[in-house]
Amino acid sequence: MGASTTVAALGAATVRRWQRTNTRLFDLEVDAETAAIRQRVEEAAARSHRHALANALTAVEGASVLLERGTLSPPDRESLRRVLTSGVDRLRQLLDESPRTEVVALADVAARAADDPRWSGRVRLAVPPDLAATGSTGESIEAARQLLAYATRRAPGGGITMRAVRSGGWSVLWIDDRGPGLPARRRRVVIDSEGGRSKATDDLPLHVASRLVRGAGGELRIEKRPGGGCSFGLCLPWLPDLGPDEGDGVHRTRLHSVDTLEAG
């Protein structure tokens, strides 16, 4: 009896050690994938920043050279002064190293995440153009891509909807699939940053998406979709709605790094 008890105890201890090792390996895999994504985003942002600096400097230099000519008409001289002032202001903005809150336009995030040959033609967009949040545009796009990859793999051939709503203090980008769904326990494991890890390696994209959105002060929600499937919500701190001019400005000045990221 004693020997049997000892063997059983040793077996249970071995299983627990294996589970802890498996959990650590899974965490390392999540860490590595998240770090690689963040590095790509940061490198793209740095390239875009250098490009913007070069453009602003070129505008200033060009306006300065033309202003030195004495043959310009007063209207042309005034126009060049405005160009010079605008270029100097832009340089100051780009060289300002003080922390800034990045404005994230969810419609742009959804459009760029959906623009991928892996799920081309399968994603329907229903995102209002004026819903904004704070966070990282590049990391939000990458988190949405992780969820889209997960949804398309679990529901091959099924349609996917990307929609966005304001929910309390959050701007939430929802990704709805029509797959088999997730048991409640697995949903809790993914969204609980202090809990254990799912042993299903297929859930890796969910953990990576959760890690990315948490780094921007947000959270990941996973809910049952009425009629079957799952709804994955990327929640970011809400900002007041973007007006037409501000939305255009966000697209031009805040999201330029996204194009560089995709091109790279």
C-alpha positions in Angstrom: 0.0 0.0 0.0 2.8 2.4 1.0 4.8 1.6 -2.2 1.7 2.2 -4.4 1.1 5.6 -2.6 4.7 6.6 -3.2 4.6 5.7 -6.9 1.3 7.6 -7.3 2.8 10.6 -5.5 5.9 10.5 -7.7 3.8 10.3 -10.8 1.7 13.3 -9.8 4.8 15.3 -9.0 6.2 14.4 -12.4 3.0 15.5 -14.1 3.1 18.8 -12.2 6.7 19.4 -13.2 5.9 18.7 -16.8 2.9 21.1 -16.7 5.1 23.9 -15.2 7.7 23.3 -17.8 5.1 23.3 -20.6 3.7 26.6 -19.2 7.1 28.2 -19.1 7.9 27.2 -22.7 4.5 28.5 -23.8 5.1 31.8 -22.0 8.6 32.1 -23.7 7.0 31.5 -27.1 4.4 34.2 -26.4 7.1 36.6 -25.2 9.3 35.9 -28.3 6.4 36.5 -30.8 5.3 39.6 -29.0 8.8 41.0 -28.9 9.4 40.3 -32.6 6.1 42.2 -33.5 7.0 45.2 -31.3 10.5 45.4 -32.8 9.0 45.4 -36.3 6.6 48.1 -35.3 9.3 50.2 -33.7 11.6 49.8 -36.7 8.9 50.9 -39.1 8.1 53.9 -37.0 11.7 54.9 -36.9 12.0 54.6 -40.7 8.9 56.7 -41.1 10.1 59.3 -38.6 13.4 59.7 -40.6 11.5 60.0 -43.8 9.2 62.7 -42.3 12.3 64.6 -41.0 13.9 64.5 -44.5 10.7 65.8 -46.1 10.3 68.7 -43.7 14.0 69.6 -44.0 13.8 69.5 -47.8 10.8 71.9 -47.7 12.6 74.3 -45.4 15.8 74.3 -47.6 13.8 74.7 -50.8 11.8 77.7 -49.5 15.0 79.3 -48.0 16.8 79.1 -51.4 13.8 80.6 -53.3 13.4 83.4 -50.8 16.9 84.5 -51.4 16.0 85.4 -55.0 15.1 89.1 -55.4 12.8 88.5 -58.4 9.9 87.1 -56.5 6.6 88.9 -56.5 5.1 89.8 -53.0 2.4 87.1 -53.2 5.0 84.4 -54.0 7.3 85.7 -51.3 4.5 85.5 -48.7 3.6 82.0 -49.9 7.1 80.8 -49.5 7.3 82.4 -46.0 4.2 80.3 -45.1 5.9 77.1 -46.4 9.0 77.9 -44.5 7.1 78.6 -41.2 5.1 75.3 -41.7 8.3 73.4 -42.3 10.0 74.7 -39.3 7.0 74.0 -37.1 7.0 70.4 -38.5 10.7 70.0 -37.7 10.1 71.1 -34.2 7.2 68.7 -33.8 9.3 65.8 -35.1 12.3 66.7 -32.9 10.2 67.1 -29.7 11.0 64.0 -27.6 8.3 64.7 -25.0 5.8 61.8 -24.5 2.8 62.1 -26.8 -0.5 60.3 -26.8 -1.0 58.5 -30.1 -4.4 58.7 -31.6 -5.6 55.4 -33.0 -8.4 55.6 -35.6 -10.2 52.2 -35.4 -11.4 52.4 -39.0 -7.9 52.6 -40.2 -6.7 49.8 -38.0 -9.5 47.5 -39.3 -8.9 48.4 -42.9 -5.2 47.7 -42.7 -5.6 44.5 -40.7 -8.2 43.2 -43.2 -6.0 44.0 -46.2 -4.2 40.7 -46.2 -4.2 37.9 -48.9 -4.7 35.3 -46.2 -8.3 36.4 -45.6 -8.9 38.4 -48.7 -12.6 38.7 -49.5 -13.7 37.1 -46.2 -13.8 40.1 -43.9 -16.7 42.5 -43.8 -16.0 45.9 -42.3 -18.5 47.8 -40.2 -16.4 50.3 -38.4 -17.5 54.0 -37.9 -14.9 56.4 -39.3 -14.9 58.7 -36.3 -14.3 56.2 -33.5 -10.9 56.8 -31.9 -8.7 55.5 -29.0 -5.3 56.0 -27.5 -2.6 53.3 -27.9 -0.3 52.1 -30.6 -1.6 52.1 -34.1 1.0 49.6 -35.3 0.6 47.2 -32.4 -3.2 47.4 -32.7 -3.1 46.4 -36.3 -0.8 43.5 -35.4 -3.1 42.4 -32.6 -6.1 42.5 -35.0 -4.1 40.4 -37.5 -3.4 37.8 -34.8 -7.1 37.5 -34.2 -7.9 37.3 -37.9 -5.4 34.6 -38.4 -6.9 32.7 -35.5 -10.4 33.1 -36.7 -9.7 32.1 -40.3 -7.8 29.0 -39.1 -10.7 27.9 -36.8 -13.4 28.7 -39.3 -12.0 28.0 -42.8 -14.2 29.4 -45.5 -16.5 31.2 -43.0 -17.2 34.9 -43.0 -15.7 37.3 -40.5 -17.0 40.7 -39.5 -14.9 43.5 -38.0 -17.1 46.1 -36.2 -16.4 48.8 -33.6 -18.4 50.4 -30.8 -17.8 52.6 -27.8 -18.4 50.7 -24.5 -18.0 52.8 -21.4 -14.5 54.1 -21.4 -13.3 51.8 -24.2 -13.3 51.9 -27.9 -13.7 48.3 -28.9 -12.8 46.7 -32.2 -14.7 43.4 -32.4 -13.8 40.5 -34.7 -16.7 38.0 -35.1 -16.1 34.6 -36.5 -18.4 31.7 -37.2 -16.2 28.9 -36.0 -16.7 26.3 -33.3 -16.4 28.7 -30.4 -14.2 28.4 -27.3 -15.1 26.8 -24.0 -15.6 29.3 -21.1 -12.5 28.0 -19.3 -10.2 28.6 -22.3 -11.7 32.1 -22.7 -10.9 32.9 -19.1 -7.4 31.5 -19.3 -6.5 33.8 -22.3 -7.9 37.0 -20.8 -6.6 36.4 -17.3 -3.0 37.7 -17.4 -2.3 36.2 -14.0 -3.8 32.8 -14.7 -2.3 29.7 -16.2 -1.7 29.2 -19.9 -3.9 27.2 -22.3 -2.2 24.0 -23.3 -3.7 24.3 -26.8 -0.9 25.7 -28.9 -3.6 27.0 -31.4 -4.4 29.6 -28.8 -0.9 31.3 -29.2 -2.3 34.2 -31.3 -4.9 35.0 -28.6 -2.2 35.3 -26.0 0.0 37.5 -28.3 -2.9 39.7 -29.1 -3.7 40.1 -25.4 -0.1 40.9 -24.6 0.0 43.6 -27.4 -3.2 45.3 -26.4 -2.4 45.2 -22.7 0.9 47.0 -23.4 -1.2 49.9 -24.8 -3.3 50.1 -21.7 -6.2 48.0 -23.1 -7.5 44.6 -22.7 -8.8 41.6 -24.8 -12.4 40.4 -24.5 -13.6 37.0 -25.8 -17.3 36.3 -25.9 -19.7 33.8 -27.4 -21.2 35.0 -30.6 -25.0 34.6 -30.9 -25.6 31.9 -33.4 -22.2 30.3 -33.0 -18.6 31.2 -33.0 -16.6 33.8 -31.1 -16.4 37.5 -30.8 -12.9 38.9 -30.0 -12.7 42.4 -28.7 -9.6 44.7 -28.8 -10.4 47.3 -26.1 -8.5 50.6 -26.1 -9.0 53.7 -24.0 -11.7 55.8 -25.7 -11.1 59.3 -27.2 -13.8 61.7 -28.2 -15.0 61.1 -31.8 -12.7 62.4 -34.6 -13.9 65.2 -36.7 -13.4 65.1 -40.5 -10.3 67.3 -40.4 -8.7 65.5 -37.4 -9.4 62.1 -38.9 -7.6 63.1 -42.1 -4.8 64.4 -40.0 -4.5 61.2 -38.1 -4.4 59.2 -41.3 -1.6 61.4 -42.7 0.5 62.1 -39.6 -0.1 59.3 -37.2 -0.6 56.3 -39.4 2.3 56.9 -41.8 4.4 54.3 -40.0 1.8 51.6 -40.8 2.4 51.9 -44.5 6.1 51.5 -43.9 5.5 48.5 -41.7 3.4 46.8 -44.4 5.9 47.6 -47.1 8.7 46.1 -45.1 
